[in-house]
Amino acid sequence: MWVTRFEWPVRDNEAATKANIDAIFQKLADNNFNAVILQVRGQADTFYPSPEEPWSTIIASDTDNGPGFDPLAYAIEAAHARGLEFHAYFNTHVCWQSGSGLSPTNPRHLFFQHCNAADPDRHDWLVHDSSGQPVQFEESGYVWMAPGVPEFQAYIRRQAMYLVQNYDIDGIHFDRIRTPGPEYSYDPISQARKA
């Protein structure tokens, strides 16, 4: 069963978040499911203490210090205690999402390093349209990263390997592993690699 980041966390409330995890996982076990695919990374922010990315605002108002516990570690233990496999699910190619076009509040967010269209020195990972212009807040308000950028590819591999090396997960589920449409990406790095 696929469980998104909008279904289980309760911002700044450890007890309620754990209770949601327990209730969801128990319902899955009671109905003979064998695995849970829980979203733990949404938009270059996380639901676990990451060495490179801030906490999601969905689970913590303090995106530097987090909710005061490790939700991922708790969820893995809760799944395994019920005989469920635990698969970590995260979005790969989105940097941020805002239907109103607002930037993240945390200045450490990847958005400000590589996906800020307003800063010519900081939009090297953004998808670009066919005229070579960087595009932000495309398709559902997402800020998309160009899959042809080697530095971005290495970064995403690092995020996945951090989970594999530090948590007892049974698998990883990648989502949003694409661009917002066939007209992308004409970013300078990807175009230079085609030559």
C-alpha positions in Angstrom: 0.0 0.0 0.0 1.2 3.4 -1.0 0.9 6.1 1.7 1.7 9.7 0.8 3.2 12.4 2.9 -0.2 14.0 3.2 -1.7 11.1 5.1 0.4 10.3 8.1 2.3 13.2 9.7 0.9 15.7 12.2 3.0 18.8 12.3 5.0 19.2 15.6 3.1 16.4 17.2 5.1 13.2 17.8 2.3 11.3 19.6 -0.3 12.0 16.9 2.1 11.1 14.1 3.1 7.8 15.8 -0.6 7.0 16.4 -1.4 7.6 12.7 1.5 5.4 11.6 0.3 2.7 14.0 -3.3 2.9 12.9 -2.5 2.8 9.2 0.0 0.0 9.5 -2.3 -2.0 11.7 -5.1 -1.7 9.2 -2.8 -2.9 6.5 -1.7 -5.9 8.5 -5.3 -6.7 9.5 -6.3 -6.7 5.8 -3.4 -9.0 4.8 -1.2 -6.5 3.0 2.4 -7.5 3.0 4.2 -4.1 2.4 3.8 -0.4 3.0 5.4 2.2 0.7 5.6 5.3 2.9 6.6 8.6 1.5 9.6 10.0 3.3 10.9 12.7 0.9 8.6 15.0 -1.0 10.3 18.1 -2.4 13.9 18.0 -1.5 12.8 17.9 2.1 12.5 14.9 4.4 10.6 13.1 7.1 13.9 11.8 8.6 17.1 13.6 9.8 19.0 14.1 6.5 22.6 15.4 6.4 21.8 17.4 3.3 18.1 18.4 3.2 15.8 20.2 5.7 12.8 18.7 7.4 9.5 18.9 5.6 7.2 21.7 6.8 4.4 19.1 6.8 6.0 17.5 9.9 8.0 20.3 11.6 7.6 24.0 11.8 11.4 24.1 12.6 12.8 22.7 9.4 16.4 22.8 10.7 15.8 20.8 13.9 12.8 18.7 13.0 10.0 17.3 15.1 12.2 15.9 17.9 12.2 12.3 16.8 12.9 10.2 13.7 9.6 9.3 12.1 11.3 7.1 9.5 13.0 4.9 12.2 9.7 4.7 14.1 7.7 3.7 10.9 10.2 1.0 9.9 10.0 -0.5 13.4 6.2 -0.3 13.4 6.0 -1.9 9.9 8.3 -4.8 10.7 6.6 -5.4 14.1 3.4 -6.1 12.1 5.1 -8.3 9.5 5.0 -5.6 6.8 7.9 -4.9 4.5 8.9 -1.2 4.6 9.6 0.6 1.3 10.8 4.2 1.5 9.1 6.3 -1.2 10.4 9.6 -2.3 10.1 12.1 -5.2 13.3 12.3 -7.2 12.9 15.1 -9.8 11.0 17.8 -7.9 12.8 20.4 -5.9 9.8 22.3 -4.5 6.0 22.7 -4.9 3.9 25.8 -4.4 0.6 26.5 -6.1 1.0 30.2 -5.3 4.7 30.4 -6.4 6.2 30.9 -3.0 9.7 29.9 -2.3 10.7 27.6 0.6 11.2 29.3 4.0 14.4 27.5 4.8 17.4 29.2 3.2 19.4 25.9 3.2 16.8 24.4 0.8 18.1 23.0 -2.5 15.8 25.5 -4.2 18.1 28.3 -3.3 21.2 26.4 -4.4 20.2 25.1 -7.8 16.5 25.8 -8.7 15.9 29.5 -8.3 14.9 30.9 -11.7 15.3 34.5 -10.4 19.0 33.9 -9.8 21.1 33.2 -13.0 23.8 31.7 -10.8 21.4 29.4 -9.0 19.1 27.7 -11.6 21.5 25.2 -13.2 19.4 22.2 -12.2 16.0 23.6 -13.3 14.2 22.2 -16.4 14.3 24.7 -19.3 11.8 25.1 -22.0 12.5 24.7 -25.7 13.7 28.4 -25.9 16.2 27.7 -23.2 14.5 29.6 -20.4 14.4 28.1 -16.9 11.0 27.2 -15.8 9.6 27.2 -12.2 6.2 26.2 -10.8 5.2 24.1 -13.7 2.6 21.3 -13.6 0.8 21.3 -10.2 3.1 24.1 -8.9 6.2 21.8 -8.9 9.7 23.1 -9.5 11.3 20.3 -11.6 15.0 19.4 -11.9 16.6 18.5 -15.2 17.4 14.7 -15.3 20.3 15.2 -17.7 22.4 17.2 -15.2 25.2 14.9 -13.8 25.6 16.8 -10.5 21.9 16.4 -9.9 22.0 12.7 -10.7 24.8 12.2 -8.2 22.9 14.2 -5.6 19.8 12.0 -6.0 21.9 8.8 -5.8 23.4 10.2 -2.5 19.9 10.7 -1.1 18.9 7.1 -1.9 22.1 5.6 -0.7 21.8 7.5 2.6 18.5 5.6 3.2 19.9 2.3 2.2 23.0 2.6 4.3 21.3 4.1 7.5 17.9 2.4 7.7 16.6 -1.1 7.7 14.4 -0.6 4.7 13.2 -3.4 2.4 13.1 -1.3 -0.7 12.9 2.2 -2.3 10.1 3.5 -4.4 10.9 6.4 -6.8 8.2 8.8 -7.8 8.2 11.9 -10.0 11.2 10.4 -11.9 10.4 12.4 -15.0 10.0 15.9 -16.4 6.7 17.8 -16.4 6.3 17.2 -20.2 8.0 16.3 -23.5 9.0 19.9 -24.1 11.6 19.7 -21.3 14.5 20.0 -20.7 16.5 22.3 -22.9 18.8 23.3 -20.0 22.4 24.3 -21.1 24.1 21.3 -19.3 21.8 18.7 -20.9 22.1 20.3 -24.3 25.9 20.4 -24.1 25.9 16.7 -23.2 24.0 15.9 -26.4 26.6 17.5 -28.6 
